[in-house]
Each structure stands twice: as C-alpha cells, then as structure tokens.
Amino acid sequence: MSRWRTFWAAALLILSGAAWARTYTVDDLLRTEDFGALVFDPQDRWLVFERRESFLDMGRFDMLARAVVLRSRLYRVDLRVPFRATPLLPDAQPGTILYGFSSGGTHLAIGRLMGDRWQLGVVTMATGAVRWFDLSPDYNPFHVTLRWISDERLAVIADPAGQRPWWLRIDSLPADRLPARWAATRSGASAAVTTVGSGRFRGAGDRLPDNRLVLVEASTGATTVLATGHFLAMAVAPDRDHLALIEQGEATPLPQDRAVSLIDMPFRRILSLYDLRARAAWHPCPDCDVQGMIQWSVDGSGLAFVARRGGEDWAAASAFELNIAPRSLARLEGHGVVPAIAEFPDGSVRMPFAWRGKDILLLGQSASGPNRRTDWYRLRVRGAPQPLTANLSHVGTDLSRIGRCAAAMRTADGPWCLDGTKPQRMQQPGTGLIGNIAHMRDVAGASGRSDRTERVEISPSGKAKAVQILASDGTKTLLVISASGTAIVDRVNLHLRDVQPADPRRLTYRLPGGGLATGWLYLPPGAPAGRSHPLVVIPYPGQSYGKEPPDGQGPASARFHANAQILAGGGYAVLLPSLPSGAAASDKGSGFVEEVDLAVDAAIKTGTVDPRRIALWGHSYGGYAAAAIASRSCRYASIIASAGVYDLGAVPGIFGPTLRLAPELALPIGSQFAWAETGQARLGVPPWIDPAAYVAASPFYRAGHIATPMLIVAADRDPSPMQQAEQLFSALYRQNKDAQLLTYWGEGHVIGSPANVRDLYARVFAWLDDTMNRPRAGPCAPRGSPPPGLARRAPNAPSG
C-alpha cells in the first residue's frame, strides 16, 4: 500500500466513530487522557512520547497542578518497523517524564516520581535497559535543568539529599510540614518557627541549601560534582565546551517609586559560565540581574541575555552580547529601543529576544515613538536598530524554530518568518493535513465534525513527522508519517466516542465603547429547536474570544472548574462572554458588569435562553467578578463564586498556605503586589496610598448590595485566601441572606480529588436547580445604606 493510501486509511479510521448517544459527565472529565511531550532521536530511529493517563490513574490527588507529571507514562515507537507504540519501561507507572535524547540518540534521560522520591534514569535505546541513579535532578517545566553534552555524558542540576524538586513538592508542603511542626509544639522539645526579614534584616531566616551541578556518565554510572551553588537553569553551548548557568542571588527590594510588576522577581538572577574542559567557573557580569532566558549563538562563540546592572530599574534593562573567547561583554543599547515586557501563557513574564545569525532580535518599544508600539527589532553592536514587524497588524511575543525558519513568530493571523530583511508569511504547520482531512470528511459523509490538527512535530532530519489530531468529540490521535508510511501509533479518550458535545455557537455584539466582541454560547446537546434553556454565564475579566470555540472548554480540555460541557450535559446553556476591559470594578463605573450584560442580551436574542433563569459561575478572578457583579446587578437568579478574592486590600502581603511554610523558597510578596497594582486588579498603587480604591473595588464592602443567592466555594490550600470566602459568607449571614459556603480540605486553587469533584458538581447542580427555579422572595433592591435600627446599641450594652 502506498504511503498516501495508508494515510487516507488511517485518517478515515480517525473520522469514523461510534454514533453520539450521551452527554458529557463528571466521570468523563476524570477519565480524560492526553499526550504530553514527544521527541525524535537525532538519528530518526525512535519517537518517544508522554501519554497522560486518566486522572483516576494518579497515585495521589493532592497535587492537581502537577498532574502533567503524575499522569505521565512513556511510550516509544521504532520508526524502522511497522509503527506501534510500546511502553518504554517494563514497570511502566504513571509519574515518569522525558528529559531528552543524547546527542547520538543512543541514550534517553528520564525522571520518575516514586512515592516522595524523584529519580534520574538513563535508558539505553538499543536494549531498553534503564540505569537508575541515586540522584534527584531538578525539574521545572519552564527551565532547562538537564542537558546532554555528548552521547555518553550529561550535565544535571541536582537537588540536595535526594529531595523532590520544589516544583514537585510545593503543593504538598502543608501535608509534609504541618504535622511535624504541630508535633514539635505538642512535645515542647523543639521550636516550630519560620523567620523572614526586611530592610536591615532582609537576610534573616532560613536559606535554601545549595544544589549541585553534576556530570553523569551514562554507561558507567559515575557521577562527578562540578560545582555547588543555587543553580536555577542551564544552557549548553553548541560546541559542548561551556555551560551557561543562572544562579539565584540575594533578595531584591521592591520598587518604591512605581507600581510593582511581575517582572520584579524576589531574587537577583546571576549569570555564570562553566568551562567543561578547564573545570572552572567565572562570572562575566557580577552586577547583572538577568531577566528571562539565556541563549547561545548558533556557532557557540557568543551568548545573549537581557539584564539590568547595579541599582538600575528594569526600565533601563538592555540586551547584552558576551563573546566567549576574548571574554568581552557588549551592552546593546538599542539606540532608543526599550526591551518590552511580555506575559506568557504559563503566567511568567520576560523580555523576549533571540539570535538571528550574528544579530540579536529584541522585542521592544521605541522610546521616542508616538504610540509606543511593540515590535521586533534587529540589533547590532554598531548601527541603528532595524524594525522588522512595523508593517504587520499582529506581533507575536515569542520566536521559535519552525522547519527551516530559525526565527518564526506565531501571530493571530498565522506564522511569520523573521530570518530575512523583512517578514515572510509561512504556511501554518499541518495546514496541508487539515485540508486533506476536510476533504475526507466530505467523502466519508462526516462533514459536521470539526477535527483539527493540534500539533505537528518534525524530526531533526525533517524526514518524519508526528501529527496530533483532536476530534470534536474529544478523542485524540497520534500519527507518524515517514518514508516507511503513515500509521496511527496511539489514541486517547476513546471513552468519549459516544459522547455528544455541547453545541457551540458564536455570538457577535458591541461593547459599551462601540467595538465588536465575540462570545460563545454552548447549548445542551440534542436539544430540540425552539426550546429556551436556563443559562449559566462564566465571566473572566480580561478574557477575549475569537472565531474558534475556546480550547479550554472542549470535551478533552480537562477543565475541572466551571466546565461548560458538564453544565450543558446537565441541561444548561452556557455563555462565555468576552470581557476585554479586565480591570477591577469600582464605584466610578460598572466596568465589566455592562460588558457581561451585553453578551447576555446577545444570547437572549437567539431565542435559546430563558431570560428569567440566568446564573453566574466565576472562578478565581472570575469568582471575584461574579461577586462584584452580584453587588451591582439584580439581573441574575443565582451566583456561584469559587476560589475568588473579595477584599482586594487584603491580597497584597499574604504568603499563602504553602509558601508561608517554606519562605526560603521564594516569598510571593512581589507577585501579590503586582497582581493588585499592575496585574489583573490594575489598581496602580499599594493599599496604603489609595485605600478607598481598594474598598470601592472589593465585593466584601458592598455585601449590603448583594440580594442574589450566593454559593461560595473555597479550599484550605488555595492561594486565594479561604478567609476571604469566610468573610463574604459571614457578611451575608449577618444580613440573613441566602448563601452557602463550601470549603474543601486538602485542595488548592482548583478542586481535583475525584470524590471532591463529584461532590462539587452534585452540589452545583442542586444549587442551580433550587435557586433558578424558585421565585424571588421579594423585589431585588440593593441597599445603599444600613437600616435605621442598626444605629441602636445592642440590648443591655454598657453605657459610657
């Protein structure tokens, strides 16, 4: 059979599924599977990928935010024989992840979680044998902490005493540390105390133990400690002779003359270079505070990074170029181009840059430009910067290699290549496959399904491709295409084949300022035409939707909170409104309240929504929005607020339930102030500068205006303070208003333990059924002032 005939057969198999027969449930959510990282070896012999098993297969449920590790099982595909994915390890257990192939592809570094221990393993691909090391490599999905420097040797940032990396233990700190500290206090034999300091006492308190830079010999198992310090990330030079390392330095004070931003990190980040031949380290810029990533040039002769020096603020940061052989450091001033700060999907911020040949590409803004537009600029040590994207309507904040393009920029209107003197439009990876599949749907009579290519990964030689296809029912298929043919190597979420997803419909409406916005209305599957449904609105300020249904609300999204598929399966229409304004509400205007109203009006006009039965369910900042709307509107029959904040002035300064137990890891003081001042709340100043602004934007201080029944959901390990949920509930209790408070124990920002998830949705449906089908007890008239009787003294209160 020819290569393309095999492809047609495989793709048609993807498109042929069982007839839809049922709606999406909580158990479908808990059984969600997925694919994680996948990598080809350098010789195009092997493909290894992470298969994320069902949430029910996790060994523990107190680390939902780390489920990408807890669910991961490794599989491999031999590309030289008929394609078939087999477990990489004979004792395959969830909790094993990829680090990467050696330079020749003979070995693969992996990590696994065994109980409370994180362990490095090296697999010999020819035999499948694995050697486990008594070494705990650092792991952070956003940092490089392990790299091969030859086919036999790898450099590893290893944690001391074999403990789990902080990214894998921070969620479980309350369970790990609280009992021991309580026991110490109960016994009276030892103190249970943490200490932090400020000003002259900034260095007070516990410090993290140093970790180690270790050289590992894969074949012999020998390990050599090269250096000790507090290493965060590494980048290996292309010639494999040098390692660039980022080390954590001393604590940095927060700015006093401007609002705090997420770029204001709690510690300095210092660059060091390690010479693998001389076995020696040096610091090329001791007073530099490095921001974001470090990158080697293609030939390894230079290193680029963005940093500020000495006592500079981040507004004075610049790109730097370090030439290794002469050990010369050049500051690329940019001639009026200021590095731009960009926020990424993982919540991090950085000043993006990239190499392009001998030049540096920097995302920046012209200091003298009239509109401060952000563009990519080409910087040189000498000569004026060249704007590369000034004529494009959309500019992406990150660059990556796509095919032969070394500097590919993804934007809302597709990818662009910035390798030349001007941007060149590129074909979207997988576009050809999408077109072929669309044609096959017509042939197969399945044109109503909207399957799409979710990911395309290309092998180092370009001769093999891994294609991940997401079907509209939530099933996912991994195909491999090479000279040997095309084959399906794995499929996940087959339990969803008989599920009929919610019906997403795009709504277009005008915002208060006259601009167009897009919302998405999900209707219960299989509902007869002409029926109006009770509506649940899921607001999230700052969120704007496009022409395609949101990725996070599909059957395969594994969304545990405010899940549109589960709600629609229970008979509710669900509305996702665009709320581009984003800023916290205040007495100066209704803010996103009016934006939600306009989206709801558009949904009602479709004739599919009952205007008398509308509820809000907001989570996190959406929980804040739901409570704020409840204090400003009587339109809704029911409110659900989960994991929200309700007193904005009490957010800056809290350590949170996990980091207060381990302040040496990194206190979130800066990030909490940044959230309030320049982040989601956007209040611009700390609470002591303008306390009235914080009060005006806080639902707790407007509790007298809330007249709608409210279900408040909280958890004891949530960074959104559980105490604020208690305060808001108590304010409603004090007024004898209809409310319930649900507190889940051992949970974090998202409820994730299976029994708790089932309980939450059972209670949500019971709450909605009760409150949305019950006539109002009286007119909805928010009170702006307390009743006269409240001015009286309590009975028998002492006088004087």
C-alpha positions in Angstrom: 0.0 0.0 0.0 1.4 3.4 -0.9 2.3 6.0 1.7 -0.7 8.2 1.0 -3.1 5.3 0.6 -2.0 4.3 4.1 -2.6 7.9 5.3 -6.1 8.0 3.8 -7.0 4.7 5.5 -5.6 5.9 8.9 -7.3 9.3 8.7 -10.6 7.8 7.7 -10.3 5.5 10.7 -10.0 8.6 12.9 -13.1 10.1 11.4 -15.3 7.0 11.8 -16.6 6.9 15.3 -19.5 5.5 17.2 -22.8 7.4 16.9 -23.2 10.0 19.6 -25.5 8.7 22.3 -25.0 10.5 25.6 -23.9 13.8 27.2 -20.6 14.6 28.9 -20.3 13.9 32.6 -18.0 14.4 35.6 -16.7 10.9 35.2 -15.8 11.7 31.6 -13.8 14.6 32.9 -12.0 12.5 35.5 -11.1 9.9 32.8 -9.6 12.5 30.4 -6.3 11.4 28.7 -3.8 13.4 26.7 -0.4 13.4 25.0 2.4 15.3 26.6 6.0 15.9 25.4 7.3 14.0 22.4 10.7 13.8 20.9 12.5 12.2 18.0 16.0 10.9 18.5 18.7 12.7 16.4 19.0 9.7 14.0 15.3 9.3 13.2 15.2 5.9 14.7 13.0 6.4 17.7 10.0 8.5 18.7 9.3 8.7 22.5 6.2 10.4 23.9 4.5 11.0 27.2 1.0 9.6 27.4 -1.0 11.3 30.1 -3.3 8.7 31.6 -6.7 9.2 33.2 -6.7 11.4 36.3 -8.1 8.4 38.1 -4.7 6.6 37.5 -2.7 9.1 39.5 -1.2 7.8 42.7 -2.2 10.8 44.7 -4.7 13.6 44.3 -3.3 16.4 46.4 -1.1 17.8 43.5 -3.6 18.5 40.7 -1.4 21.4 39.4 1.4 18.7 38.9 -0.9 16.2 37.1 1.2 16.5 33.9 3.8 14.5 35.8 1.6 12.3 38.0 -0.3 11.1 34.9 2.7 10.7 32.5 3.7 7.3 31.2 6.4 6.9 28.5 5.9 5.1 25.2 8.3 4.6 22.3 7.9 3.9 18.5 10.5 2.2 16.4 10.4 4.2 13.1 12.1 1.4 11.1 9.5 -1.2 11.6 5.7 -1.1 11.4 4.6 1.6 13.7 3.4 0.5 17.1 3.8 2.3 20.4 5.0 0.2 23.3 5.8 1.1 26.9 9.3 2.4 27.3 9.8 0.8 30.7 8.8 -2.7 31.7 7.5 -1.5 35.0 5.7 1.5 33.4 3.9 3.5 36.1 2.4 7.0 35.8 4.8 9.6 37.1 7.6 9.3 34.5 8.6 12.1 32.2 11.1 12.9 29.4 14.3 14.9 29.7 15.8 14.3 26.3 18.0 12.2 24.0 21.8 12.1 24.0 23.5 13.8 21.0 23.8 10.4 19.2 20.4 9.1 20.2 21.8 6.0 22.0 20.5 7.1 25.4 17.4 8.9 26.8 17.3 10.7 30.1 14.1 10.4 32.1 12.8 11.3 35.5 10.3 9.4 37.7 8.4 10.0 40.9 8.4 7.0 43.2 6.5 7.9 46.3 8.2 11.0 47.6 11.4 10.4 45.7 12.3 12.0 42.3 14.9 9.9 40.4 17.1 10.2 37.3 17.1 7.3 34.9 19.0 6.7 31.6 17.6 4.3 29.1 19.8 2.6 26.5 17.6 2.6 23.5 19.1 -0.4 21.7 18.3 -2.7 24.6 15.6 -0.9 26.5 17.7 -1.3 29.7 17.4 1.5 32.2 20.0 2.6 34.8 18.6 4.5 37.8 20.8 6.9 39.6 20.9 7.9 43.2 20.4 11.4 42.0 17.4 13.8 42.1 17.6 16.0 39.1 15.9 19.4 39.3 12.7 19.7 37.3 10.8 22.7 36.2 8.7 22.7 33.0 9.8 26.3 32.4 13.6 25.9 33.0 16.3 23.7 31.4 17.9 21.7 34.3 19.5 18.8 32.4 21.4 18.7 29.1 23.4 16.0 27.3 27.0 17.2 26.4 27.9 14.1 24.5 26.4 10.8 23.6 27.6 9.4 27.0 27.7 12.4 29.4 25.1 14.7 30.7 25.1 17.7 33.0 22.5 17.8 35.7 21.4 20.4 38.2 20.7 18.1 41.1 18.8 18.8 44.3 20.5 18.0 47.7 19.7 15.0 49.8 17.6 13.4 47.0 14.6 15.5 47.8 11.9 16.2 45.2 12.4 19.4 43.2 10.5 22.3 44.7 8.1 22.4 41.7 7.0 18.9 42.6 6.8 19.4 46.3 5.3 22.9 46.8 1.7 21.7 46.5 2.2 19.1 49.2 4.1 21.3 51.7 1.1 21.6 54.1 0.8 17.8 54.4 4.6 17.4 54.6 5.5 20.1 57.1 2.5 21.0 59.2 2.1 17.7 61.1 5.8 17.7 62.1 5.6 21.3 63.3 2.4 20.6 65.2 4.1 17.6 66.8 7.1 19.7 67.8 4.9 22.2 69.5 2.9 19.5 71.2 6.0 17.8 72.5 7.6 21.0 73.8 11.0 19.7 72.9 11.8 21.8 69.9 10.7 25.1 68.4 8.4 25.3 65.4 9.1 28.7 63.8 9.8 30.3 60.5 11.6 33.7 60.2 11.7 36.3 57.4 13.2 39.8 57.5 13.1 43.1 55.7 15.3 46.2 55.5 18.4 45.6 57.6 17.1 42.2 58.4 16.5 41.1 54.8 18.9 38.2 55.2 17.2 36.8 58.3 15.5 33.4 58.2 16.2 30.0 56.7 18.1 29.7 53.4 17.7 27.1 50.8 20.5 24.5 50.8 22.8 24.7 47.8 22.2 22.3 44.9 24.9 20.8 42.7 26.0 20.8 39.1 26.8 17.1 38.4 28.4 15.4 35.5 26.9 11.9 34.8 28.5 9.1 32.8 25.6 7.2 31.3 27.4 3.9 30.6 29.4 3.6 33.8 27.1 5.3 36.2 29.8 7.5 37.6 28.9 11.0 38.8 31.1 14.0 39.4 30.1 17.1 41.3 31.4 20.1 39.2 30.1 22.9 41.3 27.8 23.8 44.1 25.5 26.9 44.3 21.9 27.7 43.9 21.5 26.9 40.2 18.1 27.5 38.5 18.7 26.8 34.8 21.4 26.0 32.2 22.1 26.3 28.5 24.8 24.2 26.8 27.0 25.8 24.2 26.7 24.2 20.7 30.4 23.1 20.9 29.6 21.4 24.3 32.6 23.1 25.9 30.7 25.6 28.1 27.6 25.7 30.2 25.8 29.0 30.9 24.1 28.8 34.3 21.6 31.1 36.0 22.1 31.2 39.8 19.8 32.7 42.4 21.4 35.7 44.1 20.4 37.8 47.1 16.9 39.1 47.7 16.0 42.3 45.8 13.9 45.1 47.3 10.7 46.0 45.6 10.5 49.4 43.7 9.3 52.3 45.8 8.7 54.9 43.1 6.5 52.9 40.7 3.9 50.1 40.7 5.1 46.6 41.2 5.1 44.3 38.2 5.5 40.6 37.8 9.0 41.3 36.4 10.1 42.3 39.9 11.5 39.0 41.0 12.2 38.2 44.7 15.9 37.4 44.0 18.6 38.5 41.6 19.5 36.1 38.9 23.2 35.9 38.2 24.9 34.6 35.1 27.9 32.2 35.4 29.9 30.4 32.8 31.3 26.9 33.4 34.2 25.7 31.3 33.8 22.0 30.9 37.4 21.5 29.7 39.1 23.6 32.4 36.5 22.6 35.0 36.3 26.2 36.2 33.5 28.8 36.5 33.6 32.6 36.0 31.0 35.4 36.3 31.1 37.6 33.2 28.9 40.3 34.7 28.8 40.1 38.5 26.4 43.1 38.9 24.0 41.9 36.2 20.5 40.9 37.2 19.5 38.6 34.3 15.9 38.6 33.2 14.3 35.6 31.5 16.3 33.2 29.4 19.9 33.0 28.1 20.7 31.9 24.5 23.8 30.8 22.7 24.6 31.8 19.2 24.5 29.0 16.5 28.3 28.7 16.4 28.7 28.9 20.2 31.0 31.9 20.1 28.6 34.2 21.8 25.9 34.3 24.4 23.0 36.8 24.6 20.8 37.8 27.5 18.7 40.7 28.8 19.7 42.3 32.2 19.9 45.3 34.3 23.0 46.4 36.1 23.8 47.6 39.6 21.0 49.6 41.1 19.2 50.1 37.8 15.4 49.6 37.4 14.1 47.3 34.7 13.2 50.3 32.6 17.0 50.6 32.0 17.5 46.9 31.1 19.4 46.1 27.8 20.4 43.2 25.7 23.9 42.0 26.2 26.2 40.0 24.0 29.1 38.0 25.6 31.9 36.8 23.3 33.4 33.7 24.9 36.9 33.5 23.6 38.0 37.1 24.4 35.6 37.2 27.4 34.3 40.5 26.2 30.9 41.8 27.2 29.0 44.4 25.0 25.8 46.2 26.0 23.5 46.5 23.0 21.9 49.9 24.0 19.3 49.7 21.2 19.6 53.3 20.3 16.2 54.3 21.7 14.6 50.8 21.7 13.5 49.7 25.2 13.0 46.0 25.8 9.3 45.1 26.1 7.9 43.1 28.9 5.7 40.2 27.7 3.4 37.8 29.6 3.3 34.2 28.6 0.6 31.5 29.0 2.4 30.0 31.9 2.0 33.2 33.9 5.6 34.2 33.6 6.9 37.5 32.2 10.1 38.2 30.4 11.8 40.5 27.9 11.9 38.3 24.7 14.9 38.2 22.4 16.5 35.7 20.0 19.6 35.2 17.9 19.4 35.6 14.1 22.7 34.7 12.6 25.2 37.2 14.2 22.5 39.7 15.2 20.1 39.9 18.1 16.3 40.2 17.7 14.7 42.1 20.5 11.1 42.6 21.3 11.0 46.3 22.2 9.4 49.7 22.0 10.7 52.9 20.6 11.4 55.3 23.5 10.6 58.3 21.3 7.7 56.8 19.2 4.3 58.4 19.4 2.3 55.2 20.1 4.9 53.0 22.0 4.1 50.1 19.6 5.8 46.9 20.5 7.8 45.3 17.6 10.7 43.0 16.9 13.9 44.9 16.2 17.2 43.7 14.7 20.1 44.9 17.0 23.7 45.2 16.2 26.7 46.3 18.3 27.1 49.2 15.8 24.4 50.8 13.7 20.8 51.8 14.2 18.2 49.1 15.1 16.1 47.8 12.3 12.3 47.4 12.9 11.2 44.1 11.4 7.4 43.9 12.1 6.3 47.5 12.0 4.1 46.8 8.9 2.3 43.8 10.5 -1.1 44.1 12.1 -0.2 41.5 14.7 3.1 40.9 16.5 3.8 37.7 18.5 5.8 37.8 21.7 7.9 34.6 21.2 10.1 33.2 18.5 10.8 29.6 17.8 12.2 27.4 15.0 9.6 26.1 12.6 11.0 23.9 9.8 13.9 25.8 8.1 12.9 29.2 9.7 15.1 29.9 12.8 13.1 32.9 13.9 9.4 32.1 13.4 6.8 34.3 15.0 3.3 33.0 15.6 0.5 35.6 15.4 -3.3 35.7 15.3 -3.1 35.6 11.5 -0.6 32.8 11.2 3.2 32.4 11.5 5.8 34.7 10.0 9.5 34.1 9.4 11.8 36.9 10.6 15.0 35.3 9.1 15.2 37.8 6.2 15.3 41.5 5.8 11.5 41.6 6.1 8.9 39.2 7.4 7.7 36.4 5.2 4.4 34.7 5.7 4.7 31.0 6.4 2.3 28.1 6.0 0.7 27.1 9.3 2.3 23.7 10.3 -0.2 20.9 9.4 -2.3 23.1 7.1 -2.0 20.6 4.3 -3.2 17.8 6.6 -6.1 20.0 7.7 -7.2 20.5 4.1 -6.9 16.8 3.3 -8.9 15.8 6.4 -11.6 18.4 5.5 -11.8 16.7 2.1 -12.1 13.3 3.6 -14.9 14.4 5.9 -16.9 15.2 2.8 -16.1 11.9 1.2 -16.9 10.0 4.4 -20.1 11.9 5.0 -18.9 13.3 8.3 -18.7 16.9 7.4 -20.5 18.0 10.6 -17.4 17.2 12.6 -14.7 19.7 13.2 -11.5 17.7 13.6 -8.3 19.7 13.6 -4.6 19.3 13.6 -3.5 20.2 17.1 0.3 19.7 16.8 2.9 18.8 14.2 6.4 17.9 15.4 9.2 17.3 12.8 12.2 15.1 13.3 15.8 16.6 13.2 16.3 15.4 9.6 12.8 16.6 8.5 12.0 13.1 7.2 9.5 12.1 9.8 6.5 14.0 11.3 4.4 13.3 14.4 0.9 14.7 13.9 -1.6 15.1 16.8 -5.3 15.4 15.7 -8.1 16.5 18.0 -11.6 15.4 17.1 -14.7 17.4 18.1 -15.8 14.6 20.4 -12.5 14.9 22.4 -10.7 11.9 21.1 -7.1 12.5 20.1 -4.9 10.6 17.7 -1.2 10.5 17.3 0.1 9.6 13.8 3.6 9.2 12.5 4.4 10.0 8.8 7.8 9.0 7.3 9.3 7.3 4.3 8.1 4.0 5.7 4.4 5.1 5.6 1.8 6.6 7.8 0.3 5.0 10.8 -1.7 5.6 14.0 0.5 4.9 16.9 -1.9 5.8 19.7 -5.3 7.2 20.5 -6.7 8.6 23.7 -10.1 9.5 25.2 -11.8 6.6 23.4 -14.4 6.7 26.2 -15.7 9.9 24.6 -16.6 8.4 21.3 -20.3 8.0 22.2 -20.4 11.5 23.8 -22.3 14.3 22.1 -20.5 17.5 23.0 -22.3 20.8 23.7 -23.2 22.8 20.6 -21.0 25.9 20.5 -22.4 29.0 18.8 -20.5 32.2 18.2 -22.2 35.5 19.2 -21.1 38.9 18.0 -22.2 42.0 19.8 -21.0 45.5 20.6 -19.2 46.6 23.7 -20.0 49.8 25.7 -17.5 51.7 23.7 -18.9 50.5 20.3 -16.3 47.9 19.5 -17.2 44.4 18.4 -16.8 41.5 20.7 -17.2 37.7 20.4 -18.9 35.4 22.9 -19.6 31.7 22.8 -22.9 30.2 23.7 -22.9 26.4 24.4 -26.3 24.7 24.1 -27.3 21.4 25.6 -26.6 18.6 23.1 -29.5 17.2 21.2 -31.9 19.9 22.5 -34.9 20.4 20.2 -35.2 23.6 18.3 -37.2 26.4 19.8 -36.6 25.4 23.5 -35.2 28.0 25.8 -32.7 26.9 28.4 -31.6 28.2 31.8 -28.3 30.0 31.3 -25.0 29.9 33.2 -22.6 32.7 32.4 -18.9 32.1 33.1 -17.2 35.5 33.3 -13.4 36.1 33.4 -12.3 39.8 33.1 -9.6 40.3 30.6 -10.6 37.3 28.5 -11.4 37.9 24.8 -12.6 35.1 22.5 -12.0 34.7 18.8 -13.7 33.0 15.8 -13.0 29.5 17.0 -14.5 27.9 20.1 -12.3 28.3 23.2 -9.8 25.4 23.6 -10.3 25.3 27.3 -14.0 24.3 27.1 -13.9 21.3 24.8 -14.5 17.7 25.9 -10.7 17.0 26.0 -9.8 20.1 27.9 -9.7 18.5 31.4 -11.2 21.7 32.9 -12.2 20.9 36.5 -13.9 24.3 37.3 -16.9 25.9 35.6 -16.9 23.2 32.9 -19.3 24.2 30.0 -19.5 20.6 28.8 -20.7 19.3 32.2 -23.1 22.1 32.6 -24.6 21.7 29.1 -24.8 17.9 29.7 -27.0 18.8 32.7 -29.4 20.8 30.6 -28.0 24.3 30.9 -26.9 26.7 28.2 -23.5 28.2 29.0 -22.2 31.6 27.9 -18.6 32.7 27.7 -18.5 36.5 27.3 -15.5 38.5 26.2 -14.5 41.0 28.9 -11.6 42.9 27.4 -11.6 45.7 30.0 -10.4 43.3 32.7 -9.7 45.9 35.4 -11.3 45.6 38.8 -14.7 47.2 39.3 -15.1 50.5 41.1 -17.7 53.0 42.1 -16.5 55.1 39.2 -18.2 52.8 36.6 -19.8 49.5 36.1 -16.8 48.1 34.3 -17.2 44.6 33.1 -20.8 44.5 34.6 -22.1 46.2 31.4 -19.9 44.0 29.2 -21.5 40.9 30.6 -25.0 42.4 30.2 -24.4 43.0 26.5 -23.2 39.4 26.0 -26.3 38.1 27.9 -28.5 40.3 25.7 -27.0 38.8 22.6 -27.6 35.3 24.0 -31.3 36.1 24.8 -31.8 37.3 21.2 -31.0 33.8 19.9 -34.3 32.6 21.5 -32.5 29.7 23.1 -32.1 31.3 26.6 -34.7 31.8 29.3 -34.2 35.5 30.5 -35.7 34.7 33.9 -33.3 31.9 34.7 -29.7 33.2 34.4 -26.8 32.4 36.8 -23.2 33.4 37.1 -20.3 31.0 37.9 -17.0 32.7 38.2 -13.7 31.0 39.2 -10.5 32.7 40.5 -10.6 36.3 39.1 -13.9 35.2 37.6 -15.1 34.4 41.2 -14.2 38.0 42.1 -16.1 39.2 39.0 -19.2 37.1 40.0 -19.3 38.6 43.5 -18.6 42.1 42.1 -21.4 41.8 39.6 -23.7 40.5 42.3 -23.1 43.7 44.3 -24.0 45.8 41.3 -26.8 43.9 39.5 -30.1 42.2 40.3 -30.3 40.6 36.9 -29.2 37.1 37.9 -31.2 34.5 39.8 -28.1 32.7 41.2 -24.4 33.4 41.8 -21.5 30.9 42.2 -18.1 32.3 43.2 -15.3 29.8 43.6 -11.6 30.5 44.5 -12.2 34.2 44.4 -10.8 37.2 46.2 -13.3 39.6 47.8 -11.2 42.1 49.7 -8.6 43.4 47.4 -6.7 45.2 50.1 -6.1 42.0 51.9 -4.4 40.3 48.9 -1.0 42.2 48.9 1.3 40.8 51.5 -0.2 37.4 52.2 2.2 34.5 51.9 -0.3 31.8 51.1 -0.9 28.4 52.7 2.1 26.7 51.1 4.9 29.3 51.0 4.3 30.5 54.5 5.6 27.1 55.5 8.7 27.5 53.4 9.5 31.2 53.0 13.1 30.2 51.9 11.7 29.0 48.6 10.6 32.5 47.4 8.1 34.7 49.2 5.3 35.8 46.9 5.3 39.3 48.3 6.2 40.9 44.9 3.8 38.8 42.9 0.9 39.6 45.2 1.5 43.4 45.0 2.0 43.0 41.2 -1.4 41.3 40.9 -3.1 44.2 42.7 -1.1 47.1 41.2 -0.3 46.2 37.6 -1.9 42.7 37.1 -5.5 41.7 37.0 -6.8 44.2 39.5 -4.8 47.1 37.9 -5.3 49.5 40.9 -2.0 51.1 40.2 -0.9 51.8 43.8 -0.5 49.8 47.1 -3.4 49.9 49.5 -1.9 52.5 51.9 -1.6 55.0 49.1 -5.3 54.8 48.0 -7.3 52.6 50.4 -10.5 54.0 49.0 -9.8 52.5 45.6 -9.4 49.1 47.2 -12.5 49.3 49.2 -14.6 50.5 46.3 -13.4 47.6 44.2 -14.0 44.9 46.9 -17.2 42.9 47.0 -16.9 42.4 50.7 -17.5 46.1 51.4 -20.5 46.0 49.1 -22.1 43.0 50.7 -25.1 45.1 51.7 -25.9 45.5 48.0 -26.0 41.7 47.3 -29.5 40.4 47.1 -29.0 37.3 44.9 -28.5 33.8 46.5 -24.8 33.1 46.5 -22.8 29.8 46.6 -19.2 30.4 47.7 -16.6 27.7 47.2 -13.2 27.8 48.9 -10.3 25.4 49.7 -7.8 25.5 52.6 -4.7 25.3 50.3 -5.9 27.9 47.8 -3.7 30.9 47.3 -7.0 32.8 47.0 -7.5 33.2 50.8 -10.1 30.9 52.2 -10.6 33.5 54.9 -12.0 35.9 52.4 -14.6 33.4 51.3 -15.5 33.1 55.0 -15.7 36.9 55.4 -18.0 37.3 52.4 -20.2 34.4 53.6 -20.3 35.9 57.1 -21.4 39.3 55.8 -24.3 37.6 54.0 -25.1 35.5 57.1 -25.1 38.7 59.2 -27.8 40.0 56.9 -29.8 36.7 56.9 -29.3 36.4 53.1 -29.5 33.2 51.1 -26.0 31.8 50.9 -23.9 28.6 51.3 -20.2 28.2 51.9 -18.4 25.1 50.7 -14.9 24.5 52.0 -12.9 21.6 50.5 -9.9 20.4 52.6 -6.6 19.4 51.1 -7.5 21.2 47.9 -5.8 24.1 46.1 -6.9 26.6 43.6 -8.9 24.0 41.6 -10.8 21.2 43.2 -9.2 18.0 41.9 -9.6 15.0 44.1 -12.2 12.7 42.4 -14.6 12.4 45.3 -14.5 16.2 45.9 -15.0 16.9 42.1 -18.1 14.7 42.1 -19.4 16.3 45.3 -18.8 19.8 43.9 -20.8 19.3 40.7 -23.5 17.5 42.6 -23.9 20.5 44.9 -23.6 23.0 42.0 -26.5 21.3 40.1 -28.6 21.1 43.3 -27.9 24.8 44.0 -28.8 25.8 40.4 -31.9 23.7 40.4 -33.1 25.3 43.7 -32.2 28.9 43.1 -33.0 29.2 39.4 -36.5 27.6 39.7 -37.6 29.5 42.8 -39.4 32.8 42.5 -37.6 35.7 44.2 -38.6 36.2 47.8 -39.1 39.9 47.2 -38.0 42.8 45.0 -34.3 42.9 44.2 -33.4 46.3 45.5 -29.8 46.6 46.7 -29.5 48.6 49.9 -27.1 51.6 49.7 -27.3 52.4 53.5 -27.9 50.3 56.6 -31.3 50.0 58.1 -32.1 52.6 60.8 -32.3 50.1 63.5 -28.6 49.2 63.1 -27.7 52.6 64.7 -29.2 51.4 68.0 -26.9 50.0 70.7 -27.1 46.3 71.4 -29.6 45.4 74.2 -28.2 45.8 77.7 -24.9 47.2 76.3 -22.9 49.0 79.0 -23.0 52.8 78.6 -20.1 55.2 78.7 
